[in-house]
């Protein structure tokens, strides 16, 4: 059986009020979650608002005392430019600060993304360039920058006993199926994996949303993408998809039953593809009134766990 967690960012974004970390921990314990995936931003614990060893120990104790574990961390790297910055110094400094934070909390999975809009690789058909996004960067140059930086990150994380997982999605550059494989091949490190979010996988592999240039999809959809990523999936995020984008130009993450995904087709392929650990994470990112949806989502994933865990 799998351990079930949920990303704490669900309780920060698009809510009537941000829900404090202690309240989240207490609520997840009541709902019999096994753990949480820490969104290290906002008012939840971050390297900056939890700077001391004592404060970090208190966060660990709060989570452990409620019978929960950390399944991973999503660090705040969005202020960094992974592709268009003239050098990697700022990105690596922020990465290392968050890597140390993860290590101090005993977290062993660290999420990254490419931080910049797909427009940096060229125009997205039918879409005006987002405000603040620079002009296109040559694809091969961008790929080299991303892969070289993440190879270094993967090694430093490996030295700390932490796995790096890249969440591909419509909101960020390198979001076509072929891009995913090229980045994996380019990084070429045993400690670098993808995070497989079922909603993002739908929009990337089935709907081809926000692909620069010609749309690229896979005939076999989500199961085909999972099969082709066998051995390189380092974290699984489960949530439904309705094939739309939210106001942040990335995948809408509707609760189970409010989308069109057939998990009886998806889960066998994901299970066969494998994952280095036994966590499944629910992702309700940007969904309003997330608490109201959390209990039903937990019940749905518990049923998946009985069938496929």
N, C-alpha and C positions, 0 to 999 in steps of 0.2 A: 504493500500500500504506500501511496505517496503522502508526503507531508504537504499541507495546504497553507499558503500564505496569501497576502494581498498587499499591493503597493500602497504605501501610506499617502502618496501624492493624491490619491482619490479623495482624500478628506481635506485637501488644501485648496484645490482649484475648482472654480464654478460652484462653490457652496455658498449658502446664505452667510456663513461665517467660517473661517478656517477652524478646523477642529483640532484642539491641542493634542500633543503627542501622548500624554498620560491618558486622556480620555479615549484615544484610539486604542492604546494598549489594553485598557480595561474592557472596552467593548469587544475587541477581538477575542479576548480570553473568554468572555461570556458566550460568544458564538462558537467557541471550541475550535478556533483556528490553531494551527501548529506554530505559526510564526507570522512575520511581517517582512516586507521588503522596504527598506528605509528610503524615502525620498528626502535626501539631505539638503533641503532648501526651505525657505520660508521660516516659520516658527518651529518646525520640527528640528531635531538635533542636526547641527552642521559643524564643520571644523571651526567656524568662526564664533558661533554662539555657545559652543561646548569646547572651549579651548584647553582646559586643564585635564590632567590624568584623573583627578578626583571626579570632575564632572562627567567624564566619559565612563568611568566606573559606575557612576550612579545610573546612567542610561542603561548600561548592561544589566545592572541589578534590577531595574524596573522591569525590563523585558523578561528576564529569567524568572523573577519572582511571580510572574503571572503565567508561568509554564509555556512561554513562547521562545522562539529562536529567531535569529535573523537569517532570511534566505538570501539576502543580497543588499546592495546599495545602488541607488541612482544618484550620482554626484552632480552638483551644479557646475557644469562645464560650458553652459550656453553663452556665457559672456566672452568665450574664447573663439578665435577664428582658426579652425583646424586647416582650412584650405587656402584662404586668401591672405593670411598673416605672412609677413616677410620672413619670419623665423618661428621656431617652436618654443622659444624660451618661456613665454607667458603661459601657453597651454601646458607645458610640462610642469611648471611651478604649481599651477592649480591642480593638475592631476596628482602630483606628489603629495600635496597637502591633503587631498581627499583620500589618497591611498593610505597614508599614515592614519587618518581618522578611521578608515575601515579596519585596518589592522588593530587599532586600539579597542575597537568594539567587538573584535572577533568575527568580523564579516569576511567571507571568503569568495564572494562573487561581486564583481564590480562592472556596472553597465557603462558603456560609452555610446556616443553617436557621432556623426560627422559635423554636427553643430551648425552647419550652414545650409541654406536653401538650395534645392535642385537647380535654381536659376543660375547659380555660380558656374554650372557646367554647360549652360546654354538655355535658350528659351523653352518654357513649358508650353506646349500647344494650347491655344485657347485661353491663355492666362496672361494678364499684365504682370510685369515684373514687380515683386513686392517692394514696398518702400524700404530703403536702407540696404538693399542687396546690390552688391557691386556687379560689374560686368562679367561675362563668361571667362573662366579659366580653362586653358587647354586641358583636355581630359587626361592625357597621360601625365602632365605635370601635377594635376590634382591627385591622381591616383598614387603617384610616387610619394607625394607629401603625406597623404593619409597612411599609406602602408608603412613608410619609414618610421613615422611617429608612433603608430600603433605597435610596430614590432618592438620598439624600445619600451613602450608601456607594458607590453606583454611580458617582456623579460623582467622588468623591475617588479611587476606584480607577481610573477612566478617566484622571484627571490623572497617575496613576502608571504608566499603561500596563498595567493589570491588569484582567481580565474578572471580573465577579461572576457566580457560578452558584448558584442556589438548589436544594438537594436536597429535594424534597417526599417525604414518607414517612409511613407510618401512625403513627410515634412522635411526630410533632409536629403542631401546629395548622395548619390550612389544608391538609388532605390529601385533599379531594374533587376530582374533575376540574374542577368549576366553580370551586372555590377557586383552583386553579392559574391559570386564565385571568383571574380577577378580580385576583389579585395582580400578574400580568404587566401587565394594563391599568392597575392602580392605580399601580405604580411608573413605568411609561411612560418608560423610559430605554433608549437604544440600547446601553448597556453592562450591562444586566441580562438574564440568561438563566436557563433552568432546567438543572439537571443531570438527565439522563435515565438513571436506574438501572433496568434491566429487571426486577429483582426488586421494587423499590418500585412500579414501574408496574403490575405484575401485581396486587399487593395493593391498590393505589389504584383502578385502573380496572376490574379484573375481579372481585375479591373484596370490595371495599368495606370493608376492615378498619379498625376504629377511627374510623369516620365519626360525628361527633356528629349526633344526630337520625337522619333517614332515610338509609339507605345509598344511595349514588349510584354507578352503574357505567356503562360505555360498551358498547354492543352489539358494537362492533368491537374491544374489548379494547385490548391494547398497541399494535397497529398503528394503530388509530384515534387513540389518544392521541398517538402520534408524528406522525401526519399533521396533527393539529390544532395541534401545536406547531411546525410547519414554520417555520424562520427564527428560532426562539427557543430552540433547544437549544444550549447552550454547552459541554457536556461529556457524554460517553457512558460509563456504567459498565455492564459486561457481567457477568452472573452468572445462575445458574438461580434458580428459585423453586418452592417446594412449597406456596405459599399459606398458610403459617403464620407466626406471630409467635414471636420468641424471648423470653427472660426479661426483656429490656429493653423489651418492648412495641413492638418494631418488626420489620421483615421479617427472617425467617430467610434467610440467604444461602448456600444449599447449593451445593457445586461442580457444575459442568456434569455432567448425567447423573443427578443425584440429585433433580431436580425435574421439572416437567412443561412447561417452556417449549419451544416450537417455533421455533427461531431462523431456520429457513428461511422462516417467516411474518413474523417480527419484523424481520429485518435489512433487507429491501428497503424497508420503510417508514422505518426509521431513516436509511438512506442517502439516501432521497429527501427526508427532512426537513432534512438538511444539518447541518453543524456548522462553526464558524469555524476549527477546526484539525484536525490529522490524528492525534490521540491516541484510542485506546480503552483504558479502564482496567478491569482485573479488580478486583472487590470481594468479598473473602472475610471481610467484617466479622463478628466474633464466632464464626467457624467454628473449632472445636478442631483442634489439630494442623494448622495452616494450611500449614506447610511441606510436609507430605505431599501436600496437594491442589494446591499451586501449580504444580508441573511439569505435571500433567495439565491444569489449567486453561489454562496457557500453550499447550499443544499444541492444545487445542480452539479457542482464540481464533485461533491461527495458521491453522487450517483455515478459520475464518470469514473471516479476512483474505484468504486465497487466493480465496474465492468472492465476497466483498462489499467488500473493501478497495480 
